[in-house]
């Protein structure tokens, strides 16, 4: 590893383990992340036509320290697109300025279900438009939100039709991100099927998490064939032989097979993600490298 890469790796490791306060991180970030522009820096550069995305939940501990420094790092690795999972006490105006300053775009954001229900769809729409998102994604249902009957998902489907219609009027798109619990048969039905069948296709896209599909024993291609064009967003996340998280391209999921069906899926944005990782810098570097190769960069 070159000296420049070692310096940035040390910086990322310090932030990962919360050894720096905000002031220290910003100070080190100005010096350490500037190395990304130095001769010999080993991060790959994306071709203009290839836009690899990153779900920032992967770097949530680092984001809590300094959003500007993290996005500078992400840009240096080569990523061009972001999916947010919180703004970490920054205003929408500040977030938009940071994104634009790094030459990034943020086509998507995860918005908790409670925000839709408590703040209202108009607030969700206003926030998304201020940042420049194109998709607002329901990311997760808590155990309480899942309930114990299929009627919970039927009610959610009704709400999603309303929210999706409102989003459409403003040039936005509602989406839903799966885990594996949506495939647990409830009252004789898989909840995922309720969301696919009872929410109009033009009112809600699906963000397919490839790790959780594999964890649930489901074949993405079967869903692409049955619901073509519905899966506008993907989480590209790998699974090791023990069924745990792995860096993209190092696990057991056959991404080449899935990526070959991109047109049928209708995918527009692919976000690298790993929920838990000990080496965040290595994870995002490997993810960028693997997805770039799959996209023919």
N, C-alpha and C positions, 0 to 999 in steps of 0.2 A: 504494500500500500504506500502511495506517495505521501510526502510530508503534508501536502495540502489536504488530502483526504483524511489523514490522521487528525489534523487540527479540527476539521468539521465533525469528524466522528466523536472526538472528545466533547465538543460543544453539545452535540445531540445527546450524548450519554449523560452529561451533567443535567440537562433539562429534563430528560426522561426520568431521572431519579430525584428530581425536585431539589437539586443542590444549589440552585441559583434563585435569588429573588428577582423580581421584574427588572430592577435597575441593572443588576449584574448581567442578566441575560441580554438586555438591549445593548449594553456596552460590549459584551463579547460578540454579540451578533453582528455588530457593525464591523468588527475586525475579522471574525472567523468566517462569516458568510461571504464577506468580500473576497475570500479565497476562491470562491466558485468562479470568479471571473479571471483568475490568474492562469498563466500558461501552465499546461500540464494537468489541470484539474480533470479528473477522470469521469465525471458525470456525462452521460450521453445527452446529446441535444436532439430534440424532436424535429422531424421534418415538418414543414408548415402545414401539410395536409393531414398529418396525424395528430390527434388531440387526445392524449391519454388523461384520464381523470383520476382524482384521489378523493375518497371520502375522508374528511378531516377528523372524523371520530377516531381514526387510527392514531392521530397525534393529539388527542384531547388534553393530555397532561401538559404537553408543550404549549398548546394553544392557551391554556389557562395562565401561562407565564407571559407570553408575548405573541399576540397574533401577527403583528408585522414581521417579526423575525422568522416565524414559522413559515409564513407564505413566501418569504424570500428564499428560504431553504427549499421549499417545495418547487418553486420556479427554477431554482438552480439544478435540481435533479432532472427537470425536463417536463414536468407536468404542465398542462395548459388549462385543464378544467378542474373545478372544485365542486364538491358537494358539502355544504355546511351542515353541522350538527350543533348549532348554537353559535352566538356571536360574542360570547365571553365579555359582556359588559361594554361592548362597543356599539355605537349608534349605527344605523343603516348607512348613514352618510359616510362615516369613518370606514366601515367595511368596504363600501363601494370604492372609496379613494385608494385603499390599500390594494384591492384587487386590480384596479385599473393601472396603478403604479407599477405592478409586477407583470403586466401584460397577460393577466389571467382572466378567465371568465368563470362564473359560478352558475351554471345552468340549473342547478337543483339545490334544494335544502330540505332537511328533515325537520318537520314541525310536529311536536307532540300532539296527540289526539286531544288532550285537555285544552290546548291552545285553540284548536278549531272550535271546541264546544264552549269554552269559557270566554275567550276574547272575541269570537265571532269570525266568520269567513271574510268579512270586509277588512278586518285588521290583518288577517293573514295575507290577503291579496295586496294591501297597501305596502306591507313590509317587503314582500317578495318583489314587487315592482320597483321599489326604491333601491334594492340591492342589484336587481337585474336577473333574478331567477326566472326560469321558464317553467319549472316543475316545483310543486310543493308536495312533499311526500309524507304520508302517515307512516312512521317508522316502526312502531312497536305498540302492542297492547299489553298492559300489565295484566297480572292474573285476575285482578278485580275487574278490569275492563273486559276480559274475555268471558267472564261469567261461567255458567255451567250448562246453558242451553243454546241451541242454534239460533234462537230468537235474537240473541245479542248481536249476531252477525247480520241477521236480516234487518234489524234496526239500523246498524251501522251502514249497511248498503243503501238504505233509504236516505240517510244523511249524506252519504257520498254522492248520490245523484244530485242532491241540492247543491252541495259544495262544488261539485264538478261543473255544474251548469254555470254557477257564479264565476268560477275561474275562467271558463271558456269565454265569457263576455269580456274579459280583460286580457285575452291573449295568453292566459296561463293554462296549465294542465295539472289536475290533481293526479296523484299516483299513490300506490300502496306498496310497501316493502314487506316481504314475507320473512318469517323465521320457519321453524318446523311445526309449531303448535297449530298452525292453520290447517295442517293435514291430519290432525287427530280427529277421528270420526266422532261426531257429536250428534246425538239424536238421528243416527243413521246417515249423516251427511258430513262431508269434509267442508269446513268453513271456507277454505280457499275457493271451492266451487261456488259457494254462495256469492262471494265477492265478485267472481268472474261473471257469473250468470245474472245476478240481480242488479249490478251496477252497469249502466249503459256503457258500451265500449268507448263512445265518444266523450264520456264524462269522467272516466278514470282509466289511466294507464296503470301498468304493473311494473314495479321495480323488482326484478328477479334476483334474489340473493343465491348465487350458485352454490355456496357452501351449505346453506340451510336446505336447499333443494336436495342436495346429495345426502345430507344428514337425515332427511325425511324419506330417503329411498325413492325419490321421484326423478324422472327423466325430463330435463328441460325441453328436449326436442319433441316430446309428446305434447307438451303444452303449446309449443310454437305451432305445431301442425293443427291443433284443435282451435287455437285462438290466434291466428296469424296477425301480425302487426300490433299486438297488444302490449308487448314487453319492451317499452321504449327505453328503459334504464336497466342496467345490470350492476350488481356488486360482484366484482371478480375477486373471489376469495377462495383459497385452497384448503384442502383437508388432508391430514396425514393418515398413515395406515391405522393409527389408533382412534381416528375420528375426531382429532383435535385440529385447531387452527394451524395453518402452515403458510409460509410465504408463497405467493403465486408462482407456479411453475416448479415448485419443489415437492408437491404433494401428489395426490392420487386422482384428482379430477382431470378428465380429458377435455381441456379447454379448446384444443384444435377442433374437435368434433362439434363443440357448441358454437364456437366462433364461425364455423363454416355455415351455420344456419342463421347468421345474423340478419339476412334480408327477410327471411320468413318471420323471424321474431319481431322485426321492425325496430331493432335497437338503434338508438341515437347517441347514447352516452354510456360509457363503461367506466365505472369507478373502482379502482383498486381499494381493497379494505382488508384489514386484519384486526379483529376485535381486541385481541390481547397479544402483545409481542414484547420480548425482552430487549430487542434491538430495533428501535423504530426506524433509524436511518437505513439499516440494512433491508428492512422490510419494504420501505418505499422505493429504494433503489432497485431491488429485485422485482418488485411489482411493475415498476416502470419498464424495466428491461423485458420482462416476460410479455406484457401486453403489447409493447411496441413491436416485438417479434411476431406476435399473433396477428397484428394489424398490417404487417408487411413494411414496417418502418426501416 
